[in-house]
Amino acid sequence: MERIFENTETAFSLKTDSELERAYFLFKMIANEPLVKIGTIMTNFAIKTHLPVEGLIRATVFDHFCGGVNEEDCLPVVDKMWQKKVSSVLDYSVEGKDEEDPFDNATKIILKILDFVKEKEAIPFAVFKPSGFGRFALYQKISEKKELSEKEQAEWQRVVNRFDKVCKKAYDLDVSLLIDGEESWMQDAADDLVEQMMRKYNRNKAIVFNTLQTYRWDRLSYLKELHTKAVKDDFKIGIKVVRGAYMEKENERALEKGYPTPICASKKETDENFDATVVYMVNHLDMISLFSGTHNEESCYKLIKLIEEKEIEKNDTRIWFGQLYGMSDHISFNLAESGYNVAKYLPFGPVRDVMPYLIRRAEENTSVAGQTSRELSLIKKERKRRKI
């Protein structure tokens, strides 16, 4: 199979020399784990004490990993990537709110994004996090099958209403909606709610997509059970499959609480679980639509091979590749150049509110073996080609 991800000219075709240099600087910083830890502490301190650091953050890490501070701010980035047939998924990346107003505000933003999706071919999906629509602790309590107070029942009904309002609009507009995965101890409540939405709105095709984090060893069996239900009750399944984003937190909590970790025992097992889940989905494409969210080159090559072997059209709308904005351009842009469906997650939001997301990105890049060094080697290769 042709190793298409080595083509740095295609990968970085949208980056100016100065943007390429900024990427080189950022990934060199991220490669230094102690520096990331110190930078995280300093950034959190600066934001909490309201030091004037937003301009510096905006000019460096924010502009590299985010599309802008609001939806309109993202449009030049969306249009630019679409020139190369790379789509965008506008991702309102404000995390960790606990009051009602932000949940209602997040709902309004997602409803507005759905209008963007309908109007712009370049934006094929909308997305939201379950904890953007309701309190994490409430999902956790339901996942633990604890009894809710009358007040909590009313609060949960508001969460259900937010989900339903957004999923109904996606259905009415005939556009797809990705729902992100979160920590395991709240995920059962989210899974059950997303399943309700699939039963209601995925009658003819996948509109509502759940997310499977395959560093959890139980996710393929969950998918198989969901598939059995879908066949029996006649609804389609939409799944975004990823490796996962909360490994350290998951393992620490399992150790602290004294229960078996839900995380696979090794990176190898996680990779095998991810690939097996993708194979299962492609084998049942009549019922399941796939959004493969990965920065792993080998997993992408395996999916390409599956598409070829099964003689599926490259641009079949039931199969998408996805990566995060600011990362793995060598995968995204070379896949798009080859004719596959590709979408970049494009985070946005006020600089201060998006910082938890950006810090998580930096920490993930530091902890994933080879990710940052691969980015750096490709950037170096392109700098050499351009003679910078």
C-alpha distance (Angstrom), angle and dihedral (degrees) to the residues before:
residue distance angle dihedral
M1 . . .
E2 3.80 . .
R3 3.84 111.3 .
I4 3.80 95.7 -132.9
F5 3.81 96.4 170.5
E6 3.82 94.0 75.2
N7 3.82 92.6 73.4
T8 3.82 103.0 104.1
E9 3.81 94.4 171.8
T10 3.82 89.5 65.3
A11 3.82 92.9 36.9
F12 3.80 95.3 56.5
S13 3.80 99.5 27.2
L14 3.83 92.3 121.2
K15 3.80 95.1 48.4
T16 3.79 120.1 95.3
D17 3.79 117.8 -142.7
S18 3.81 90.7 -99.9
E19 3.84 91.9 49.8
L20 3.80 89.8 49.7
E21 3.81 89.5 51.3
R22 3.81 90.8 50.0
A23 3.82 89.9 51.5
Y24 3.81 89.8 49.8
F25 3.81 90.9 51.1
L26 3.84 93.7 46.8
F27 3.79 96.1 48.9
K28 3.80 91.4 46.4
M29 3.81 87.7 54.9
I30 3.82 92.8 45.6
A31 3.81 90.2 50.5
N32 3.81 88.3 65.3
E33 3.82 106.1 78.5
P34 3.84 97.7 -167.4
L35 3.80 88.8 49.5
V36 3.83 91.2 52.4
K37 3.82 90.5 51.3
I38 3.81 93.2 48.4
G39 3.81 91.4 43.9
T40 3.81 91.0 50.6
I41 3.81 92.4 52.0
M42 3.82 92.4 46.1
T43 3.83 93.2 46.7
N44 3.81 93.0 49.1
F45 3.80 90.0 48.5
A46 3.81 92.8 48.2
I47 3.81 92.3 50.4
K48 3.82 95.2 45.0
T49 3.81 91.8 49.4
H50 3.83 91.4 44.0
L51 3.79 95.4 -120.8
P52 3.84 112.0 171.2
V53 3.82 97.2 -103.6
E54 3.80 100.5 124.3
G55 3.80 93.8 96.3
L56 3.80 92.4 53.8
I57 3.82 92.5 45.2
R58 3.81 91.3 47.0
A59 3.80 93.3 51.0
T60 3.81 94.4 49.7
V61 3.79 126.8 20.6
F62 3.84 97.2 10.4
D63 3.81 96.9 53.7
H64 3.80 91.0 45.0
F65 3.83 96.5 51.9
C66 3.84 102.4 24.8
G67 3.79 136.5 58.7
G68 3.80 97.6 -142.5
V69 3.79 145.7 -66.9
N70 3.83 95.2 -73.4
E71 3.81 140.6 10.0
E72 3.81 95.9 -88.8
D73 3.80 89.7 49.3
C74 3.83 88.5 59.4
L75 3.81 96.8 53.8
P76 3.84 97.8 87.0
V77 3.83 88.8 52.9
V78 3.83 91.0 46.2
D79 3.81 92.1 50.3
K80 3.80 92.7 45.3
M81 3.82 93.9 53.0
W82 3.81 91.3 44.2
Q83 3.81 88.7 61.7
K84 3.81 84.2 70.9
K85 3.85 92.5 41.7
V86 3.80 92.5 -107.3
S87 3.81 109.2 138.7
S88 3.81 126.8 -148.1
V89 3.80 133.9 -131.3
L90 3.80 108.4 -157.3
D91 3.80 104.9 -137.9
Y92 3.82 117.9 -167.2
S93 3.80 95.3 -149.1
V94 3.79 103.3 -170.0
E95 3.81 108.4 132.8
G96 3.78 140.8 -172.5
K97 3.81 104.9 28.2
D98 3.80 120.1 151.5
E99 3.82 106.5 -178.8
E100 3.81 126.2 88.6
D101 3.82 98.3 -118.4
P102 3.83 95.6 64.3
F103 3.83 89.3 50.5
D104 3.79 91.6 53.9
N105 3.79 89.9 43.8
A106 3.83 91.4 50.9
T107 3.81 89.2 50.7
K108 3.82 91.1 52.5
I109 3.81 90.3 49.5
I110 3.82 93.0 50.7
L111 3.83 90.5 47.9
K112 3.80 88.4 52.1
I113 3.81 91.5 47.9
L114 3.81 89.4 53.5
D115 3.80 87.7 61.0
F116 3.82 88.3 51.7
V117 3.82 89.6 50.4
K118 3.79 91.7 51.8
E119 3.80 92.8 48.5
K120 3.81 99.6 42.5
E121 3.79 123.5 58.4
A122 3.81 86.8 -161.6
I123 3.85 91.0 67.5
P124 3.83 107.6 58.6
F125 3.83 98.4 165.6
A126 3.79 141.8 35.9
V127 3.82 120.1 -151.6
F128 3.78 141.6 -166.0
K129 3.82 140.4 172.1
P130 3.81 118.4 -120.7
S131 3.82 89.3 -129.6
G132 3.80 87.5 57.5
F133 3.82 87.8 67.8
G134 3.81 100.9 40.1
R135 3.79 146.5 8.5
F136 3.80 115.4 -69.8
A137 3.83 90.6 -138.7
L138 3.80 90.3 56.2
Y139 3.82 92.6 53.9
Q140 3.80 87.4 47.1
K141 3.80 93.6 52.0
I142 3.82 91.3 50.6
S143 3.82 91.4 45.6
E144 3.81 88.6 53.1
K145 3.83 88.4 51.1
K146 3.79 92.7 -122.7
E147 3.76 120.0 157.0
L148 3.81 115.2 -99.2
S149 3.77 123.3 -135.7
E150 3.80 117.9 -122.0
K151 3.80 89.3 -101.4
E152 3.82 91.3 50.2
Q153 3.82 91.3 48.8
A154 3.80 89.2 55.4
E155 3.81 89.8 46.5
W156 3.83 91.2 50.9
Q157 3.79 90.7 49.6
R158 3.83 87.7 57.2
V159 3.82 88.8 52.8
V160 3.83 90.3 50.4
N161 3.81 89.6 48.3
R162 3.81 91.5 52.3
F163 3.81 91.0 51.1
D164 3.79 91.7 47.0
K165 3.80 94.5 47.1
V166 3.80 92.2 52.6
C167 3.83 95.4 41.6
K168 3.80 91.6 47.7
K169 3.80 91.4 52.1
A170 3.82 90.5 48.8
Y171 3.83 88.3 51.1
D172 3.83 93.2 46.7
L173 3.82 91.1 49.6
D174 3.83 92.1 41.7
V175 3.81 93.8 -127.6
S176 3.81 129.3 131.8
L177 3.79 125.6 -106.7
L178 3.81 124.9 -157.1
I179 3.82 118.0 -155.4
D180 3.80 112.9 -160.6
G181 3.80 126.0 -131.7
E182 3.80 122.8 -119.9
E183 3.82 140.2 -179.0
S184 3.82 116.1 -29.0
W185 3.80 95.4 -120.9
M186 3.80 91.6 64.8
Q187 3.80 99.5 29.3
D188 3.83 99.4 87.9
A189 3.81 91.2 65.5
A190 3.82 90.5 47.5
D191 3.83 92.2 46.6
D192 3.81 91.9 52.0
L193 3.79 91.6 48.7
V194 3.81 93.4 47.6
E195 3.81 89.5 48.8
Q196 3.82 88.9 54.6
M197 3.81 88.7 53.1
M198 3.81 92.3 48.2
R199 3.81 90.9 51.6
K200 3.80 89.7 51.4
Y201 3.81 102.3 39.9
N202 3.84 107.6 20.7
R203 3.80 96.0 69.7
N204 3.80 96.9 120.8
K205 3.81 102.8 18.2
A206 3.80 141.4 -12.3
I207 3.80 108.9 -70.0
V208 3.83 97.9 146.2
F209 3.84 117.0 53.7
N210 3.79 125.4 -166.6
T211 3.83 121.9 -158.7
L212 3.80 125.4 -121.3
Q213 3.80 116.8 -159.8
T214 3.79 101.5 -155.7
Y215 3.78 96.3 -163.6
R216 3.81 78.7 82.0
W217 3.81 107.0 85.1
D218 3.83 93.0 -146.9
R219 3.81 99.6 58.4
L220 3.80 100.1 91.2
S221 3.81 91.2 52.2
Y222 3.84 88.1 48.3
L223 3.82 89.0 53.3
K224 3.81 92.4 48.8
E225 3.82 90.6 51.6
L226 3.81 90.4 48.6
H227 3.82 89.6 48.9
T228 3.83 90.6 53.3
K229 3.82 89.8 51.9
A230 3.83 91.2 47.1
V231 3.82 92.4 52.6
K232 3.81 91.6 46.9
D233 3.82 96.2 44.9
D234 3.82 98.2 33.0
F235 3.80 106.4 -119.2
K236 3.81 132.9 127.8
I237 3.81 126.2 -117.0
G238 3.80 127.2 -135.2
I239 3.81 116.4 -166.9
K240 3.76 133.6 180.0
V241 3.79 106.0 -160.7
V242 3.82 119.9 -157.5
R243 3.78 136.1 158.4
G244 3.81 94.7 -118.5
A245 3.79 146.2 -98.6
Y246 3.81 110.3 -136.3
M247 3.82 105.8 54.2
E248 3.81 100.1 133.6
K249 3.80 92.0 44.6
E250 3.83 90.9 48.7
N251 3.80 94.5 50.1
E252 3.80 93.8 44.2
R253 3.81 92.8 51.2
A254 3.82 92.9 46.8
L255 3.81 89.8 52.0
E256 3.80 93.2 45.5
K257 3.83 94.5 47.5
G258 3.81 95.1 39.5
Y259 3.81 101.0 -121.8
P260 3.85 128.9 124.3
T261 3.79 111.3 -85.6
P262 3.82 114.0 -106.9
I263 3.82 88.5 -144.6
C264 3.81 123.5 99.9
A265 3.81 114.1 -101.7
S266 3.82 94.6 -117.7
K267 3.79 144.8 12.3
K268 3.83 87.8 -109.1
E269 3.82 91.5 56.8
T270 3.81 90.3 48.1
D271 3.82 90.8 51.2
E272 3.81 91.0 48.9
N273 3.81 91.1 47.6
F274 3.81 91.6 50.0
D275 3.80 93.4 48.9
A276 3.83 93.5 44.5
T277 3.82 89.7 51.6
V278 3.82 91.1 51.5
V279 3.82 91.3 48.5
Y280 3.82 90.5 50.6
M281 3.81 91.1 50.9
V282 3.81 95.2 47.6
N283 3.82 89.0 48.4
H284 3.82 88.4 56.4
L285 3.78 99.5 39.1
D286 3.79 89.8 138.1
M287 3.82 87.9 71.0
I288 3.81 105.7 18.7
S289 3.82 130.5 58.4
L290 3.80 116.9 -157.7
F291 3.80 133.0 -143.5
S292 3.81 104.5 -178.2
G293 3.80 106.2 -157.8
T294 3.79 106.1 -170.5
H295 3.79 143.7 131.6
N296 3.80 90.6 -164.5
E297 3.81 110.9 112.9
E298 3.81 95.5 -158.0
S299 3.81 92.4 52.9
C300 3.81 88.8 51.6
Y301 3.81 91.6 49.8
K302 3.81 90.1 49.4
L303 3.80 91.0 52.9
I304 3.83 90.6 47.3
K305 3.83 88.6 52.2
L306 3.83 91.2 49.3
I307 3.82 91.0 50.7
E308 3.81 90.1 50.4
E309 3.82 95.1 45.5
K310 3.79 93.0 49.5
E311 3.82 91.1 44.0
I312 3.79 92.0 -125.4
E313 3.80 116.3 163.7
K314 3.81 111.0 -101.9
N315 3.80 91.0 -127.3
D316 3.83 96.6 44.8
T317 3.80 102.5 147.4
R318 3.82 91.7 -136.7
I319 3.83 91.3 70.3
W320 3.82 124.8 59.7
F321 3.78 133.9 169.0
G322 3.81 116.7 -147.2
Q323 3.79 137.2 -170.2
L324 3.80 135.6 168.3
Y325 3.80 120.9 -95.4
G326 3.79 111.2 -101.9
M327 3.80 93.8 27.5
S328 3.82 138.1 80.0
D329 3.80 96.4 6.0
H330 3.82 86.6 158.7
I331 3.82 87.7 66.3
S332 3.82 99.8 39.3
F333 3.78 100.9 44.9
N334 3.80 96.3 39.8
L335 3.82 91.2 49.6
A336 3.81 90.5 49.7
E337 3.81 90.6 47.0
S338 3.82 87.7 53.9
G339 3.82 91.8 53.3
Y340 3.82 103.8 -101.3
N341 3.82 125.3 134.0
V342 3.80 107.5 -99.8
A343 3.80 131.5 175.3
K344 3.79 130.7 -177.0
Y345 3.80 118.6 -146.8
L346 3.81 101.7 -125.6
P347 3.84 110.1 -162.4
F348 3.80 119.4 -155.6
G349 3.78 140.4 170.2
P350 3.82 140.6 106.7
V351 3.82 110.0 -37.9
R352 3.81 95.1 -117.8
D353 3.80 93.7 46.3
V354 3.81 93.5 49.1
M355 3.82 94.4 51.7
P356 3.86 95.0 93.8
Y357 3.82 87.4 56.7
L358 3.82 92.8 47.9
I359 3.80 92.4 47.6
R360 3.81 89.6 51.5
R361 3.81 89.9 50.9
A362 3.82 91.3 52.5
E363 3.81 92.3 47.0
E364 3.81 92.6 47.8
N365 3.80 91.9 50.2
T366 3.79 89.8 50.6
S367 3.81 94.2 48.5
V368 3.84 99.2 43.6
A369 3.78 106.0 87.2
G370 3.79 112.4 -124.5
Q371 3.83 97.7 1.7
T372 3.81 96.7 105.6
S373 3.81 95.4 36.3
R374 3.83 89.0 52.6
E375 3.82 91.2 51.2
L376 3.81 90.2 48.4
S377 3.81 94.7 48.0
L378 3.81 91.7 51.8
I379 3.81 92.6 46.7
K380 3.81 89.6 49.6
K381 3.80 89.6 49.9
E382 3.82 91.1 52.1
R383 3.84 92.5 45.4
K384 3.80 88.0 53.7
R385 3.82 91.6 48.0
R386 3.82 90.0 51.1
K387 3.82 90.6 42.0
I388 3.84 91.6 -127.8
